[in-house]
Amino acid sequence: MTTDHLPEASAAPARGRPRDAARDRALMDATLTELQLHGYSGLTTAAVAKRAGVSTATLYRRWRSKEHLVVGAAQAWAEDLGPDLDTGSLESDLSRVLHDKARALDGPSGRLLRAVVGEAAHNRALADVLFDAFVMPLQNRVAALLERAAERGEIAPVADPVVVGEMVIGPMVTHTFLIPHVPGADPGADMADRLLPYLMRALGAQE
């Protein structure tokens, strides 16, 4: 988790002692836990502050409302898909991004996404942050690997790589979040392996 770009409580210049990064991390950890336990509607700033071991005044010096706190958490837990490494083939590049997406959905960023995605349907500020933090990293990664595959002659240039990115995001999120699974199973990795050949065929690649 990083806290380098968390939203400030106000645009006023900072005064007094610098912010304590350890408190920021504690508040983000506490926000994620409270979201998992109670969802967005049940989350309160008082509960977050108590879990983090700080006063509500400390929390409000950093985030001026519940919405800003959750937006900050979404930015702090932005999806980390790992480096975009050229593996030398479209199939292995796609496999890697699918498995990286599965890992992210099973981690803190996925748990936060599960807790707030419903709220984002009618909260534009949160929806914009989720798009930047969870959708764009994968879209950029998919666009890059498709361009490499076209340059290698594995596939024709893809006119709309965004659609291919959505073909990754949609099935992975649906399968991980909405389909019942046996406890202890790894649904994301399973879906990554099952989805790969369909993506290859959709792109007109030779398997």
C-alpha positions, -999 to +999 in steps of 0.1 A: +000+000+000+012+035-007+000+068+008+019+091-015-012+106-031-039+106-005-064+136-007-058+163+018-085+176+041-083+211+027-063+232+002-049+253+031-011+251+035+001+226+061+010+241+095+028+227+125+042+192+125+043+172+093+017+144+088+025+111+103+027+085+075+022+057+101-011+072+111-022+076+075-015+039+070-033+029+102-064+049+090-063+033+056-060-002+071-089+006+095-110+020+066-105-012+046-115-034+076-146-013+084-157-014+048-153-052+047-173-055+079-200-030+073-199-018+037-200+019+027-234+026+042-224+012+076-190+028+078-185+056+102-155+079+107-158+073+145-154+036+140-124+041+117-107+064+141-113+040+170-099+010+151-069+031+140-062+042+175-065+079+167-090+106+176-117+117+152-100+151+152-069+135+138-089+118+111-107+150+101-074+169+098-066+144+070-101+137+054-129+161+059-158+136+054-166+099+051-166+102+013-132+117+012-119+090+036-132+063+013-119+080-018-085+082+000-087+045+008-094+037-029-064+056-039-042+041-013-053+006-022-051+012-059-047-020-079-011-031-083-009-054-113+029-056-112+053-047-139+043-050-176+070-074-188+073-085-224+073-123-222+078-127-259+043-139-270+007-127-268-004-159-251+021-157-222+015-119-219-022-124-216-018-152-192+004-131-170-020-101-169-050-124-162-032-140-133-020-106-120-056-095-121-067-126-102-040-119-076-051-083-073-088-092-069-078-116-041-058-089-023-066-057-004-075-038-036-100-064-045-115-064-010-120-027-012-135-029-046-160-054-035-170-032-006-175+000-025-185-009-060-222-006-052-218+029-038-199+040-069-230+035-090-244+067-075-213+085-062-195+101-091-164+111-071-159+075-059-166+061-094-140+084-109-114+072-084-122+036-089-119+040-127-085+056-123-073+032-097-087-002-108-097+001-145-070+022-161-040+001-149-054-030-166-066-011-197-031+004-201-014-030-196-037-047-221-032-020-247+005-023-244+006-061-248-018-060-278+005-034-295+035-057-289+016-087-303+007-067-334+043-056-339+054-093-337+028-102-363+009-125-340-024-106-345-037-078-366-036-043-350-066-040-326-088-011-333-104-009-299-081-023-271-105-009-245-130-036-254-104-063-249-096-048-215-132-050-206-133-086-218-107-093-191-122-071-163-158-083-166-154-121-164-127-119-138-147-096-115-179-115-120-164-149-114-145-138-083-171-117-067-205-131-077-201-169-083-202-191-052-169-210-047-157-238-025-138-225+005-101-225-001-104-225-039-086-200-061-115-188-084-095-160-100-066-182-111-091-208-124-109-182-144-077-168-158-068-202-172-103-208-186-106-173-202-072-173-219-081-195-249-113-176-256-094-143-256-068-158-280-095-169-304-113-136-302-081-118-312-075-141-341-043-155-327-028-189-334-027-210-301 
